[in-house]
Amino acid sequence: MSTAIPTDTQTLSPITEDDIANYLVQTPDFFDRHAEVLSTVELSSPHGSRAVSLQERQAGLLREKIRALEQRIVDLIRHGQDNMAIGDKLQGWTFGLLKTADPGQLPAVIARDLGLCFAVPQVALRVWGVAPAWADEPFAQGCSDDVQAFASSLTQPYCGSNPGLEATGWLDDPAAARSLALIALREEPGAKAFGLLVLASGDAQRFAPDMGTDFLERIGELASAALSRLRG
């Protein structure tokens, strides 16, 4: 008895879209041999129901990529300009600290110039552990053990809403402070704090919890270096 030989249609699986895609990827010279295929391929337009040629679709994709790159460049330029402006303000503020010969005037200069240079509506600070010559100054008053412990616990500036902390009482108008930045003052990273700087705004988003703190940390480092002249 003879045995039937299976036909190709019985043994071969249907060709799938993945098979076609893999073949084209593995056969890069296919369109060199069949250039006429490119001119007849039509794709659906992302901007409507009409069909467009492959070349037109590719051109559209390139235009979208170019627009995205242009927007990124614009954003980078804007961020660079913003950072340059902040750097100029920080330099001006630091210059004011260097010009202050009397250490006792530094807390007032720091608070005043931060408000002027960076448009912060309210600024206050306190320093503890000062030399006897400065112990009776206003900036050395109202530094409770709780405030000192809180300042030392800060590993980075606190940014967020006003939770009614004791330090907000140093502000001229605590009720108007809807967002705060609290910056510990310390002689070196990891050391106990010897002061606390409070920045406050009526804008609830000015000092948001998710904002970067690098710039605030630089302010804290510079203020700490200047105020170390008051230490006992």
C-alpha positions in Angstrom: 0.0 0.0 0.0 1.4 3.4 -0.9 1.8 6.2 1.6 0.5 9.7 0.8 3.1 12.4 0.8 1.9 15.5 2.7 1.7 18.6 0.6 3.3 21.9 1.6 0.0 23.4 2.6 -0.4 20.6 5.2 3.1 21.0 6.8 3.8 24.8 6.6 2.4 27.2 9.1 0.8 30.4 7.8 3.2 33.3 7.4 2.7 35.8 10.2 3.4 39.6 10.4 6.4 38.8 12.7 7.8 36.5 10.0 7.5 39.3 7.4 9.1 41.8 9.8 12.0 39.4 10.7 12.6 38.7 7.0 12.8 42.4 6.2 15.2 43.1 9.1 17.4 40.2 8.1 17.3 41.0 4.4 18.3 44.7 4.3 18.8 44.6 0.5 15.3 43.5 -0.2 14.1 47.0 -1.1 17.2 47.5 -3.3 16.0 44.6 -5.4 12.4 45.6 -5.2 12.5 49.4 -5.1 9.1 49.6 -6.8 7.5 48.2 -3.6 8.4 51.4 -1.6 6.5 53.6 -4.1 3.3 51.5 -3.7 3.3 51.1 0.1 0.6 53.2 1.8 0.1 53.8 5.5 -2.7 55.3 7.5 -2.0 58.9 8.4 -1.8 59.8 12.2 -3.7 63.0 11.4 -6.7 61.6 9.7 -8.2 58.6 7.9 -6.5 59.1 4.6 -3.6 56.9 3.4 -0.1 58.3 2.8 2.9 57.0 1.2 5.7 55.4 3.2 8.0 58.3 2.3 5.4 60.9 3.5 4.9 59.0 6.7 8.6 58.8 7.4 9.0 62.5 6.6 6.2 63.2 9.1 7.9 61.2 11.8 11.1 63.0 11.2 9.4 66.4 11.5 7.9 65.3 14.8 11.3 64.2 16.1 12.8 67.6 15.0 10.1 69.5 16.8 10.7 67.5 19.9 14.4 68.1 19.7 13.8 71.8 19.1 11.6 72.0 22.2 14.3 70.2 24.3 16.9 72.7 23.1 14.6 75.6 24.0 14.1 74.1 27.5 17.8 73.6 28.0 18.5 77.2 27.0 15.9 78.5 29.3 17.2 76.3 32.2 20.7 77.5 31.5 19.6 81.2 31.6 17.7 80.6 34.8 20.7 78.9 36.4 22.9 81.8 35.3 20.5 84.3 36.8 20.5 82.4 40.1 24.2 82.2 40.0 24.5 85.9 39.6 22.1 86.5 42.5 24.0 84.1 44.7 27.3 85.8 43.9 25.8 89.2 44.8 24.5 87.8 48.1 27.8 86.3 48.9 29.6 89.6 48.1 27.4 91.2 50.7 28.5 88.7 53.3 32.2 89.3 52.5 31.7 93.1 52.8 30.2 92.8 56.3 33.1 93.5 58.8 31.0 93.4 62.0 30.1 89.8 62.8 27.1 91.0 64.8 25.6 92.5 61.7 25.7 89.2 59.7 22.4 87.7 60.7 20.6 90.9 59.7 22.5 91.1 56.4 21.9 87.5 55.6 18.1 87.8 56.1 17.8 91.2 54.4 19.8 90.3 51.3 18.2 86.9 50.9 14.8 88.7 50.8 16.1 91.3 48.3 18.1 89.1 46.0 15.7 86.1 45.8 12.4 87.9 46.4 11.7 85.9 49.5 8.9 87.7 51.4 10.0 86.6 54.9 13.4 85.5 56.2 14.5 84.8 59.8 17.3 83.0 61.5 18.6 82.1 64.9 22.0 81.1 66.1 22.9 79.3 69.4 26.2 78.6 71.1 27.5 82.0 70.3 30.4 83.8 72.0 29.4 85.8 75.1 29.8 89.1 73.2 26.7 88.1 71.1 24.7 86.2 73.7 22.2 89.0 74.3 21.6 89.8 70.6 18.1 89.2 69.2 19.4 86.5 66.8 20.6 84.4 69.8 17.2 84.4 71.5 14.3 82.0 71.3 16.4 78.9 70.5 14.7 76.3 72.6 16.1 72.7 73.0 13.3 71.5 70.7 14.3 73.9 67.9 18.0 72.9 68.3 17.2 69.2 68.2 14.9 69.7 65.1 17.6 71.7 63.3 20.2 69.0 64.0 17.9 66.3 62.7 17.6 67.9 59.2 19.8 66.0 56.8 18.7 68.4 54.0 16.6 71.5 53.9 12.9 71.0 54.7 10.5 72.3 52.0 6.8 72.2 52.3 3.7 73.7 54.1 3.8 75.5 57.4 3.1 72.9 60.0 3.2 75.4 62.8 6.7 74.8 63.9 8.2 76.9 66.7 10.7 78.4 64.3 7.9 80.1 62.3 7.4 82.3 65.3 10.5 84.1 64.4 8.9 85.5 61.3 7.3 88.9 61.2 3.9 87.4 60.0 3.8 83.7 60.7 0.2 83.4 59.6 1.1 84.6 56.1 3.7 81.8 55.6 2.0 79.2 53.4 5.2 77.4 52.4 8.6 77.2 54.1 12.2 76.3 53.6 14.1 75.4 56.8 17.9 75.2 56.4 20.1 73.9 59.2 23.3 75.9 59.8 26.3 73.7 60.7 30.1 74.0 60.6 30.5 70.9 58.5 28.3 68.1 57.1 27.0 65.8 59.8 27.8 68.1 62.6 25.2 69.3 65.1 23.4 72.4 63.9 24.3 75.8 65.5 21.5 77.7 63.8 18.4 77.6 61.7 17.5 79.7 58.7 13.8 80.1 57.8 12.5 81.2 54.4 8.8 81.8 54.1 6.4 82.7 51.3 2.7 83.3 50.9 2.8 81.1 47.8 2.0 77.5 48.7 4.1 76.2 45.8 7.2 78.4 46.3 8.8 75.8 48.6 7.2 72.6 47.5 8.1 69.2 49.0 9.3 67.8 45.6 11.6 70.7 44.7 15.3 70.3 44.4 17.3 71.5 47.4 20.8 71.8 46.0 20.6 75.6 45.8 19.2 75.9 49.3 22.0 73.7 50.5 24.5 76.1 49.0 22.8 79.0 50.8 23.1 77.1 54.0 26.8 76.4 53.5 27.6 80.0 52.8 25.5 81.3 55.7 27.1 78.8 58.0 30.6 79.8 57.0 29.8 83.5 57.6 28.0 82.9 60.9 30.8 80.7 62.3 32.5 84.0 63.3 29.8 84.3 66.0 30.6 81.0 67.6 32.0 80.8 71.1 
